[in-house]
Amino acid sequence: MKFDIRAELFFLLGTLLFMGSLFYFSGVLNRMLKLIAKPRFLSFLPVLGGIFLLFAGFIHFYKILFVYPRLKVAGFELFDIIVSLFRLNLFENIFFLIAGFFAFVSSFIYLYWVSR
């Protein structure tokens, strides 16, 4: 089984850039909450999202280093490798979902406060 390492590395780079943008968004949100005199706990939610994206990046990096090279030489253990790959993909996607949820909730609450 073949995979494109360039595409996987671009995906990892995009994940890390998205994580950085969530950290930057947290700083901007903190300053904006200070201006409108609202509690600043909301600016911590994008940081949590960035941390979950970091975990997703670790899982993806693990797959690139250890799981994908085993697919090239897999014989009778191909089914076990694919099942473990699906399990890792599930956890990676759950971390992406949680990160997106935290970013959405913080943006939604901030927009609700500003629009009132």
N, C-alpha and C positions, 0 to 999 in steps of 0.2 A: 504494500500500500504506500502511495506517495502523498506527500503534502508539500505545500509551498512555504518554505521558511520565511521568505520575504513578506508574504501576506500576514503571517503570524506575528512577525516582529513589528509590522506597521500597526497591527491591532493592539499590540502591547504598548507601543508608543502613543497611540491614540488614547488608550486607557490612562496612561500616566499624564498626558496633557489634560484630559478631562478632570483628573484628580487635582491637578494644579489649578485649574479654573474654578473648581469648587472651593479650594482654599482661598483663592483671591476673592471669590464671591462672598465668602464668610467675612473677610475684612471689610469689604464695601458695605455689606449688610450691617455690620457692627457700627460703622460710622453713620449710616442712614438712620439706624434705630436711635442713636444718640441724638440726632437732629430732631426727630419727632418725639423724643422723650418717652419711648416705649422700653419695656424690659429687653435686655440684651441676650437673654438665654436663647433667643431664636437664631442668633448668629452661630451657635454651636452646632446646629443641625447639618449645615453643609460640611462642617469639619467631620462629623460622623459619617456622612456620605463619602467623603474623601478617604476615610479610613477603610470603609467597606470596599471602595474601589482599589485600594492598596492590597487588600486581601485577595480580590479577584485577579489583580495583576500577579500576585505571588502564585496563585493556582495556575494561571496561564503560563507563567515562566516555568513552573514545574512540568507542565505538559510538554512545552517545547524541549526542555532538556532531557526528560526521562521517559515520557510515554511515547511521543512520536518516533524517536529513533528505534524503539522496540517494535513498532509496527512494520518497519522495513524488513526485519529478519524474523518476524513471527511465523511460527509453524502451526503446531496444534494448539498453542495458547492464544491464538488470535481472538477467539471469542471472549476469553477472560480479559484481555487487554481492552477490547472494545467496550465491555461492560464497565470496567473501571474508568475508561475515558468518558462514558456517558454519566457516570456518577460525579466525576470531577466537573463536567460541563454543567450539571445540575447545580452544584454548589456555586460555581462561578456565576451562573445566571441569577441565582438567588441573591448573591452579593450585589450584582448590578441592579437588580430590582429594588433592593433596600436602599442603595445609594440614590437612585432616581427618586424613590419615595421621599427620602429626607430632603432632597433638593426641591421637590415639588411642594412639600408641606411648608417649608420655610418661605418659599416664594409666594405661595397662596396666602399665608397668614400676613406677610408683609403687605401684599397688595390689598388685602382686606382692611388692614389698619390705615393705609394711606388713602384709600378711596372713601373713607367715612368722613 
